[in-house]
Amino acid sequence: MDDIFIAQSSLFTEQQVTFLNNTLQSKGLVVAPEKIQRAAPWQYLGLTLTDTLVRPQKLHLWIWKRKVFGQHLAVQIVLRALSTNLHSKQPKKPLVMSFHGWTGTGKSFVSSIIAENLYQLNAWRRRFVHHFSTVLHFSHGSHVHLYKEQLQNWIRGNVSACPRSLFIFSEMDQMPHGLIDSILPFLSYRDEIDGVYYGKAIFIFLNNAGGDKITEIALDYWRRLKRREDIPVEELQDLLSKDIFRNPNSGFFQSQLIQKNLIDYFIPFLPLEYKHVKQCVREELRVQGRPDEEELITEIASAMADYPSEERLYSSKGCKTVASRVALST
């Protein structure tokens, strides 16, 4: 069985199809009707797209302001990092960001906003966003060598098809030791590796490790009557990189990615205060189509503000359970 590819800039008319069929049959060739494609090639040829067909979308600031609460540091760094990377025609290396903070502070949410903003996700564009869950994809410590090979092949293959690919690694604090270093070659300052250019790819790591250190600093500022907005981000990023490098449960324990300075930004997600949880509850009520109920908002936020035990300033779960609490309140 042979494949014959005939194409033109406009759709084939019925007369043209009949002529082609008759011509091929005169040469002893029979074309099965189901093999005649009447759709655009990108719809049936495996969707092998190039970077020229994946144009990052404009980053809408209003989305961040309306949906991301209490994370001024993270939003500032992320927007600046993305803007710099996306406006560069030929970045020297992939953009690599590591998000750190307690659960429920918005790490996964921000990564989903990034994906939505960059690609305006629909069914076929989701293939440009690759999400690795440690507990799902890398759950067996004894299979690290296999995981390394699979991970390298997956990144290589997808960046070959789409240079502007996004890779998100969640639960980094549960990542088997040494596994993440297997992607080091793809994050380095290189023009190409075996003919593949990785400079436009984006890598995001989501990590609970470092959350206690971030909270410790934020709490210290509060107790000294200083604003969280005044926390110096450069100092916090430096502390984070050192903390997770020494932490056996960070996924980056003694990692070469840190030693070789290949992680561009260590992004702190601050613990959410009572007022931020109230914002989350109010937004969730809007999403569920319910009116603002100040009494309910106060009740849920008050119940979630539980740390430290005396001051009850922060929510140890962030806004993670807000949606279920709002739903149960009906």
C-alpha positions in Angstrom: 0.0 0.0 0.0 1.4 3.4 -1.0 0.6 6.9 0.2 0.1 9.7 -2.4 0.0 13.2 -1.1 -1.5 15.8 -3.4 -2.3 19.3 -2.1 -3.1 22.8 -3.2 -3.9 26.1 -1.6 -7.7 25.8 -1.9 -10.0 22.9 -1.4 -10.3 20.4 -4.2 -13.5 20.6 -6.2 -15.5 17.4 -7.0 -14.4 17.7 -10.6 -10.8 17.7 -9.6 -11.2 14.7 -7.2 -13.0 12.8 -10.0 -10.2 13.6 -12.4 -7.5 12.5 -10.0 -9.3 9.3 -9.2 -9.7 8.5 -12.9 -6.1 9.3 -13.7 -4.8 7.1 -10.8 -7.1 4.2 -11.8 -5.8 4.3 -15.4 -2.4 3.6 -13.9 -3.7 0.7 -11.9 -4.0 2.5 -8.6 -7.2 2.5 -6.5 -7.9 5.2 -3.9 -10.1 4.2 -0.9 -12.8 6.9 -0.4 -12.0 7.2 3.3 -8.4 8.1 2.5 -9.4 11.3 0.7 -8.9 14.1 3.3 -11.1 17.1 2.8 -9.9 19.0 5.9 -7.0 21.3 6.5 -3.7 19.3 6.9 -3.1 20.4 10.5 -6.4 18.7 11.4 -5.3 15.3 10.4 -1.5 15.0 10.1 -0.9 14.5 13.8 -0.9 18.3 14.5 2.9 18.7 14.1 3.1 22.5 14.7 6.0 24.8 14.6 6.7 27.8 16.8 5.4 30.1 14.1 1.9 28.8 14.7 2.0 29.1 18.5 1.9 32.7 19.2 1.9 33.6 23.0 -1.0 35.8 23.9 -0.9 39.1 25.7 -0.6 38.8 29.5 -3.8 40.3 30.9 -3.0 42.1 34.2 -6.6 42.4 35.3 -6.8 38.6 35.6 -3.9 38.6 38.1 -5.4 41.5 40.1 -8.8 40.0 40.3 -8.0 36.4 41.0 -4.5 36.2 42.7 -4.7 37.5 46.3 -1.9 38.4 48.7 0.9 37.5 46.3 2.3 40.8 45.1 5.9 39.5 45.1 5.1 36.4 43.1 2.9 38.4 40.5 5.6 41.0 40.0 8.4 38.5 39.4 6.3 36.2 37.2 5.0 39.0 35.0 8.5 40.5 34.6 10.1 37.2 33.9 7.5 36.2 31.3 7.6 39.6 29.6 11.3 39.5 29.3 11.3 36.0 27.9 8.4 36.5 25.5 9.8 39.7 24.0 13.2 38.1 23.2 13.4 36.7 19.7 16.1 34.2 20.7 16.4 33.7 24.5 19.8 32.4 25.6 18.2 29.7 27.7 14.7 28.5 28.7 12.8 30.4 31.4 13.0 28.4 34.6 10.9 29.4 37.6 10.5 27.6 41.0 7.4 28.5 43.0 7.6 28.0 46.8 5.1 28.3 49.6 2.5 26.6 51.7 -0.3 24.7 50.1 -3.2 26.7 48.9 -1.2 29.9 48.4 -1.7 30.0 44.7 1.2 28.2 43.1 -0.8 25.8 40.9 -3.4 28.6 40.3 -0.7 31.0 39.0 0.8 28.3 36.7 -2.7 27.6 35.2 -3.1 31.3 34.6 0.2 31.4 32.8 -0.8 28.5 30.6 -4.2 30.1 29.8 -2.7 33.4 29.1 0.1 32.1 26.8 -2.0 29.7 24.8 -5.6 30.6 25.3 -6.1 26.9 26.0 -8.5 24.8 24.0 -8.5 21.1 23.2 -5.7 21.1 20.6 -3.5 23.7 22.3 -3.4 21.8 25.5 -0.7 19.6 23.9 1.7 22.5 24.4 1.3 22.4 28.2 2.9 19.4 29.9 2.0 18.8 33.5 4.1 16.3 35.5 2.7 15.2 38.9 5.3 13.6 41.0 2.9 11.3 42.9 1.4 10.2 39.6 4.3 10.1 37.1 7.3 9.5 39.4 5.9 7.6 42.3 8.5 4.7 42.5 12.0 5.6 43.8 13.4 2.4 42.4 12.5 3.5 38.8 14.5 6.7 38.7 16.7 5.6 35.8 13.6 4.8 33.7 12.0 8.1 34.7 15.1 10.0 33.6 15.1 8.5 30.2 11.3 8.9 29.8 11.5 12.5 30.9 14.3 13.4 28.6 12.6 11.8 25.6 9.3 13.6 26.4 10.9 17.0 26.6 13.1 16.5 23.6 10.2 15.3 21.5 7.8 18.0 22.5 10.2 20.9 22.2 11.1 19.6 18.7 7.5 19.9 17.7 6.8 23.1 19.5 9.7 25.3 20.8 7.4 27.4 23.0 6.3 24.4 25.1 5.4 24.8 28.8 6.5 22.2 31.4 5.0 22.2 34.9 6.3 19.9 37.6 4.1 19.7 40.7 4.8 18.2 44.2 8.5 18.8 43.7 9.0 18.2 47.4 8.2 14.5 46.7 10.4 14.2 43.7 12.9 11.3 43.9 16.4 12.5 44.6 18.5 13.2 41.5 15.6 12.8 39.0 15.2 16.5 38.2 18.9 16.9 37.4 18.3 14.7 34.3 16.8 17.7 32.5 19.9 19.8 33.2 21.1 19.8 29.5 17.8 21.3 28.3 18.0 24.2 30.8 21.6 25.3 30.0 23.0 28.1 28.0 23.2 26.4 24.6 22.3 27.3 21.1 21.0 23.8 20.2 21.2 20.2 21.3 21.2 17.7 18.5 19.5 20.3 16.3 16.8 21.2 18.8 16.6 24.8 20.2 15.3 24.9 23.8 15.6 28.6 24.5 11.8 29.4 24.1 10.6 26.6 26.4 9.3 27.5 29.9 9.8 25.3 33.0 7.9 25.8 36.2 8.4 23.9 39.4 5.8 23.9 42.2 7.2 23.2 45.6 5.9 23.3 49.2 9.5 23.2 50.4 10.6 26.6 51.6 7.1 27.5 52.7 8.0 27.5 56.4 11.0 29.8 55.8 8.8 32.2 53.9 6.2 32.2 56.6 8.9 32.7 59.3 10.1 35.8 57.5 6.6 37.2 56.9 5.6 36.6 60.5 8.7 38.4 61.7 7.9 41.4 59.6 4.3 41.5 61.0 5.5 41.2 64.6 7.9 44.1 64.0 5.0 46.1 62.6 6.4 46.1 59.1 4.4 45.6 56.0 4.7 42.3 54.0 5.1 44.5 50.9 8.4 45.7 52.3 10.0 42.2 52.4 13.0 42.4 50.0 12.4 39.9 47.3 16.1 39.5 46.4 17.0 38.5 50.0 14.0 36.1 50.1 15.0 34.4 46.8 18.6 33.9 48.0 17.3 32.4 51.3 15.0 30.1 49.3 17.7 28.8 47.0 20.0 27.9 50.0 17.1 26.4 52.0 15.9 24.0 49.3 19.4 23.1 48.3 20.0 21.8 51.8 16.6 20.3 52.2 16.5 16.5 51.5 12.7 16.8 50.9 12.7 19.6 48.4 13.4 17.7 45.1 16.4 20.0 44.7 18.6 18.5 47.4 22.2 19.2 46.3 20.8 19.7 42.8 23.1 20.8 40.0 20.3 23.0 38.7 21.0 25.2 41.7 24.7 24.8 41.7 24.9 25.8 38.1 22.4 28.7 38.6 20.0 27.3 36.0 16.9 28.3 38.0 16.2 31.9 37.0 13.7 32.8 39.7 12.9 31.3 43.1 9.5 32.8 43.6 8.0 33.1 47.1 4.3 32.7 47.7 3.6 34.4 51.0 1.2 32.9 53.6 -2.4 34.2 53.1 -3.8 36.4 55.9 -7.4 36.6 57.0 -8.1 39.5 54.6 -6.8 37.5 51.7 -8.9 34.5 52.6 -11.9 36.8 52.6 -11.1 37.8 49.1 -10.9 34.2 48.1 -14.3 33.5 49.6 -15.8 36.5 47.9 -14.4 35.5 44.5 -15.7 31.9 45.0 -19.2 33.2 45.7 -19.0 35.1 42.5 -17.9 32.0 40.6 -20.7 29.9 42.1 -23.2 32.6 41.1 -24.1 33.6 44.6 -24.4 37.1 46.1 -21.9 38.6 48.6 -22.8 37.4 52.0 -20.6 39.3 54.4 -21.5 37.2 57.4 -20.7 34.0 55.5 -17.4 35.5 54.2 -16.3 36.4 57.7 -17.4 33.1 59.1 -15.4 31.0 56.6 -12.3 33.2 56.7 -12.3 33.3 60.5 -12.4 29.5 60.7 -9.5 29.2 58.2 -7.2 31.6 59.9 -5.4 29.2 62.3 -1.6 30.0 62.4 0.1 30.8 64.7 -2.2 29.3 67.3 -2.2 32.6 69.3 -2.3 35.3 66.7 -4.3 33.2 64.1 -2.9 35.5 61.4 -2.5 33.1 58.5 -4.5 30.2 57.0 -2.2 27.1 57.0 -4.3 25.7 54.1 -4.3 29.0 52.2 -7.5 29.2 50.1 -7.3 25.5 49.2 -10.6 24.5 50.8 -12.5 27.7 50.2 -14.6 26.3 47.2 -15.8 23.3 49.2 -16.6 25.4 52.3 -18.6 27.8 50.1 -20.5 24.9 48.4 -21.3 23.3 51.8 -22.7 26.6 53.1 -25.7 26.5 50.7 
